[in-house]
Amino acid sequence: MRAGGGIPHPSHGSHRVQSLRRTLSYRDLLIYGLAYVSPFGVLQSLGFVWQESNGLIVLAYVLATVCMYFTAKSYALMTDTVPSAGSVYGFARHALGPFTGFIAGWMILLDYLLMPAYVYVFMAVALDALIPGVDRGIWILVLSGTTLGINWFGVRVSQRFNLSSVALQLVILAVLMLLSLVAIYHGKGNGALTLRPLYAPELYHAKSIFAATSLCVMSFLGFDAISTLSEEIKSDDRRVVGRAIVGVLFLSAALFAVLSWILGDLLSGFAIKDPAAAIYELVDWAIGPWLSLSIAWAMASFVGLASALPIQVGVARIMYAMGRDRQLPAVLAKIHPIHGTPTWACSSRP
């Protein structure tokens, strides 16, 4: 394949290009994708999706899964052909040329740079509410410094943090679902698991359900970032990355569908005061303030870090790929001799 194709290059002129270390397995890719997407995704948008869908929250997530499947398959096919750490940048450069690749690279960089900034602000606001007296700017510096430190020591260290975070989120969600079922069968909500969150003729309105679907799509954003790890997988099978992308989509979809089904039956008849705080209001009413507070702490701490960390991993790999192709300063392609991370790309983000 030609050198301008956005895939690993052995060299550029007289400069030898350092390669990323191949240390990741299929399971590592799944964990990375789940950490980025976040199992807590349903909780963050619960009130908005519930109101927009007229209660057909499961149907909205099913339709969102169908929509995102086409994106996932497209990424899977592209990673099979162009296994580049540059992701969209590498795909566009290979298929359409350096200029188009440069534009695509900057577009995805803006996305990946703004998203962690938003996460840090969101976490700082939440921590300010839980621990008053500490300036939000201090929280932002602490949080960004934490993710930078974790990323600096290599993708294996990042993966261990991701695994712990995903496991903790799943434990909290399991407790939430179990106690929600107990509350339902004690007479709250619909009083039993029903199909109403999936479909009820009197609740269905096409305009509403499509508006809700557009919100649900937001919960899936991030699985595509798995493609930035294409040059760090242990297997020589190019299809591993594509399978992981589709796998994360279906794992997330299954979790979101089950969780929204249970919470949808529990929400029936409940009056939401603030859609942004719907999960806290619902849990306070149906289960107890202790679980509501636990979810708030989780949202304000490791859930946000778990989302920001893989974003930083992804953007560092894109900057590395663009630096390697001289689309950005070549120093961004420098690899740390011990940790195997893109040294300058990791430390050059805001």
C-alpha positions in Angstrom: 0.0 0.0 0.0 1.3 3.5 -0.8 3.0 5.6 1.8 0.4 8.3 1.6 -2.3 5.8 2.6 -2.4 6.7 6.3 -1.3 3.3 7.5 1.9 2.4 9.4 5.0 3.7 7.5 8.4 2.1 8.0 10.1 5.5 7.4 9.9 9.0 6.1 13.0 10.0 4.2 15.9 9.7 6.5 13.8 9.7 9.7 12.8 6.3 11.1 9.2 6.3 12.4 8.7 4.7 15.7 5.8 2.2 16.0 3.2 1.9 18.7 3.5 -1.2 20.9 1.1 -4.1 20.0 -0.2 -5.1 23.4 -4.0 -5.1 23.2 -6.4 -8.0 22.9 -9.9 -8.2 21.6 -11.1 -8.0 25.2 -9.1 -4.8 25.8 -10.7 -3.2 22.8 -14.2 -4.1 24.2 -13.3 -2.6 27.6 -11.9 0.6 25.9 -15.1 1.0 23.9 -17.4 0.4 26.8 -15.5 2.9 29.0 -15.8 5.5 26.2 -19.5 4.9 25.6 -20.2 4.6 29.4 -22.7 2.1 30.8 -24.2 5.0 32.7 -25.2 6.6 29.4 -29.0 5.8 29.9 -29.0 7.5 33.3 -27.6 10.8 32.0 -30.3 11.3 29.4 -33.2 9.4 31.1 -35.6 12.3 31.7 -35.1 13.8 28.3 -35.6 10.5 26.4 -38.6 9.6 28.5 -40.4 12.9 27.8 -39.5 13.0 24.1 -40.6 9.4 23.5 -43.9 9.7 25.5 -42.7 6.7 27.6 -41.6 4.5 24.7 -38.0 4.6 25.9 -37.0 1.1 24.9 -38.3 1.6 21.3 -36.2 4.7 21.0 -33.0 2.8 22.1 -33.8 -0.1 19.7 -34.2 2.4 16.8 -31.0 4.2 17.8 -29.2 0.8 17.7 -30.4 0.2 14.2 -29.1 3.6 13.1 -25.7 3.2 14.7 -25.3 -0.3 13.3 -24.6 1.1 9.9 -22.0 3.5 11.3 -20.4 0.6 13.2 -20.3 -1.7 10.1 -18.8 1.2 8.0 -16.0 1.6 10.6 -15.4 -2.1 10.7 -15.0 -2.3 7.0 -12.6 0.7 6.9 -10.4 -0.6 9.7 -10.1 -3.9 7.9 -8.8 -2.1 4.8 -6.8 0.7 6.6 -5.6 -0.3 10.1 -4.4 3.1 11.1 -4.2 4.9 14.4 -5.4 8.0 12.6 -9.0 6.5 12.4 -11.1 8.8 10.1 -8.0 10.8 9.2 -6.3 7.6 8.0 -9.3 6.4 6.1 -9.8 9.8 4.3 -6.1 10.1 3.5 -6.0 6.7 2.0 -9.1 7.0 0.0 -9.3 10.6 -1.0 -5.7 12.0 -0.6 -3.6 14.0 1.9 -5.7 17.3 1.8 -9.0 15.5 2.5 -7.2 13.5 5.2 -5.9 16.7 6.8 -9.4 18.2 6.9 -10.9 15.0 8.3 -8.1 14.8 10.9 -8.8 18.3 12.1 -12.5 17.7 12.3 -12.2 14.6 14.4 -9.5 16.3 16.6 -11.9 19.1 17.3 -14.5 16.6 18.4 -12.1 14.6 20.6 -10.6 17.8 22.1 -13.9 19.4 23.0 -15.5 16.3 24.4 -13.0 15.9 27.3 -13.3 19.6 28.0 -17.0 19.2 28.4 -16.6 16.1 30.6 -14.2 18.0 32.9 -16.6 20.9 33.3 -19.5 18.6 34.0 -17.5 16.7 36.6 -16.2 20.0 38.2 -19.8 21.2 38.5 -20.9 17.9 40.1 -18.0 17.9 42.5 -18.6 21.5 43.4 -22.1 20.5 44.5 -20.9 17.5 46.5 -17.8 19.2 48.0 -18.5 22.9 48.2 -15.6 25.3 48.8 -13.2 24.1 46.1 -13.0 26.2 43.0 -14.2 24.5 39.9 -11.0 25.5 38.1 -9.0 23.5 40.6 -11.2 20.5 40.0 -10.7 20.8 36.2 -6.9 20.9 36.6 -6.9 17.9 39.0 -9.1 15.9 36.7 -7.2 16.7 33.5 -3.9 16.0 35.3 -5.2 12.7 36.5 -6.2 11.4 33.0 -2.9 12.8 31.6 -0.9 10.9 34.2 -2.7 7.7 33.6 -2.3 8.0 29.8 1.4 8.9 30.1 2.2 5.5 31.6 0.9 3.5 28.6 -2.2 2.0 27.1 -2.0 -1.0 29.5 -2.2 1.2 32.5 -5.2 3.0 30.9 -6.8 -0.3 30.2 -6.6 -1.4 33.8 -8.3 1.8 34.9 -11.0 1.4 32.2 -11.6 -2.2 33.4 -12.0 -1.1 37.0 -14.3 1.8 36.0 -16.6 -0.4 33.7 -16.8 -3.1 36.4 -17.8 -0.5 39.1 -20.5 1.0 36.8 -21.9 -2.5 36.0 -22.1 -3.3 39.8 -23.9 -0.1 40.5 -26.3 -0.7 37.6 -26.9 -4.2 38.7 -27.9 -3.0 42.2 -30.1 -0.3 40.6 -31.9 -2.8 38.4 -32.4 -5.3 41.1 -33.8 -2.7 43.6 -35.9 -1.2 40.8 -37.5 -4.6 40.1 -38.2 -4.9 43.8 -39.9 -1.5 43.8 -41.9 -2.3 40.7 -43.2 -5.6 42.2 -44.1 -3.7 45.4 -46.6 -1.6 43.4 -44.6 1.3 42.1 -44.7 2.3 38.4 -46.5 -0.3 36.3 -46.5 -2.8 39.1 -44.8 -5.4 36.9 -42.5 -5.6 33.9 -44.6 -4.8 30.8 -44.1 -4.1 27.1 -45.3 -0.5 27.5 -41.8 1.0 27.4 -41.3 -0.8 24.0 -44.6 -0.1 22.4 -48.1 1.1 23.2 -50.4 2.3 20.4 -51.8 5.2 22.4 -48.3 6.5 23.2 -46.8 6.2 19.7 -46.2 9.3 17.7 -43.6 9.1 14.9 -42.3 12.7 15.4 -41.8 12.1 19.1 -40.1 8.7 18.8 -37.7 10.0 16.1 -36.8 13.0 18.3 -36.1 10.6 21.2 -34.1 8.3 18.9 -31.8 11.2 18.1 -31.1 11.7 21.8 -30.5 8.0 22.3 -27.9 8.0 19.5 -25.8 10.3 21.8 -25.5 7.5 24.3 -23.6 5.4 21.8 -21.1 7.9 20.7 -17.5 6.8 21.2 -17.4 3.2 20.0 -15.8 4.4 16.8 -12.7 5.5 18.8 -11.7 1.8 19.0 -10.3 2.3 15.5 -7.6 4.6 16.9 -6.0 1.5 18.5 -5.7 -0.4 15.3 -1.9 -0.3 15.4 -1.7 -1.6 19.0 -3.5 -4.9 18.7 -1.5 -8.1 19.3 -3.4 -10.1 16.6 -2.4 -10.0 12.9 -6.1 -10.4 12.0 -7.3 -7.0 10.8 -10.9 -7.9 11.5 -10.3 -7.8 15.3 -10.9 -4.0 15.5 -14.0 -4.2 13.4 -15.4 -7.0 15.4 -14.7 -5.1 18.6 -16.5 -2.0 17.2 -19.6 -3.9 16.4 -19.3 -5.9 19.6 -19.3 -2.8 21.8 -22.4 -1.5 19.9 -24.4 -4.6 20.7 -23.2 -5.0 24.3 -24.1 -1.3 24.9 -27.4 -1.8 23.1 -28.3 -4.8 25.2 -27.5 -3.1 28.5 -29.3 0.1 27.5 -32.4 -1.9 26.4 -32.7 -3.9 29.6 -32.0 -0.9 31.8 -34.4 1.4 30.0 -37.1 -1.3 30.1 -36.9 -1.6 33.9 -36.6 2.1 34.5 -39.4 2.7 32.0 -41.8 0.5 33.9 -40.7 2.2 37.1 -41.2 5.7 35.7 -44.8 5.1 34.6 -47.0 7.6 36.5 -44.0 9.4 38.1 -43.9 13.2 37.6 -40.4 14.3 36.6 -39.6 17.8 37.8 -36.2 18.3 36.2 -35.4 16.1 33.2 -31.6 16.6 33.8 -32.0 15.1 37.3 -34.7 12.5 36.5 -32.6 9.5 37.7 -32.0 11.1 41.1 -35.6 12.0 41.5 -36.8 8.6 40.5 -34.3 6.7 42.7 -35.0 9.0 45.7 -38.7 8.2 45.4 -38.6 4.5 44.5 -35.6 3.2 46.4 -34.0 5.8 48.7 -31.6 8.8 48.8 -28.6 6.6 49.6 -28.6 5.0 46.2 -29.3 8.4 44.6 -26.3 9.8 46.3 -24.1 6.9 45.3 -25.1 7.4 41.7 -24.3 11.1 42.0 -20.8 10.4 43.4 -20.2 7.8 40.7 -21.2 10.3 38.0 -19.0 13.0 39.5 -15.9 10.9 39.8 -14.9 7.7 38.0 -17.7 7.7 35.4 -16.4 11.0 34.0 -12.8 10.0 34.2 -13.6 6.7 32.5 -15.1 8.7 29.6 -12.4 11.3 29.4 -9.5 8.8 29.5 -10.2 6.9 26.3 -11.0 10.2 24.5 -7.5 11.3 25.4 -6.0 8.0 24.2 -7.8 8.4 20.9 -6.8 12.0 20.2 -3.2 11.2 21.1 -3.2 8.5 18.4 -4.7 10.7 15.8 -2.1 13.4 16.5 0.6 10.7 16.3 -0.6 9.5 12.9 -0.9 13.1 11.6 2.6 13.9 12.9 4.0 10.7 11.3 2.6 11.9 7.9 3.9 15.4 8.5 0.4 16.8 8.6 1.3 18.1 12.0 4.7 18.7 13.6 6.8 15.5 13.3 7.6 15.6 17.0 4.0 14.4 17.7 5.0 11.0 16.3 7.7 10.5 18.9 7.2 7.4 21.0 8.2 7.2 24.7 11.0 4.6 24.9 9.7 3.1 28.2 5.9 3.5 28.2 5.3 3.2 24.4 3.0 6.2 24.3 3.1 9.1 21.8 5.1 11.3 24.1 4.3 14.8 22.8 0.8 13.9 21.5 -0.1 12.8 25.0 1.1 16.0 26.7 0.0 18.5 24.1 -3.7 18.4 24.7 -5.5 21.1 26.8 
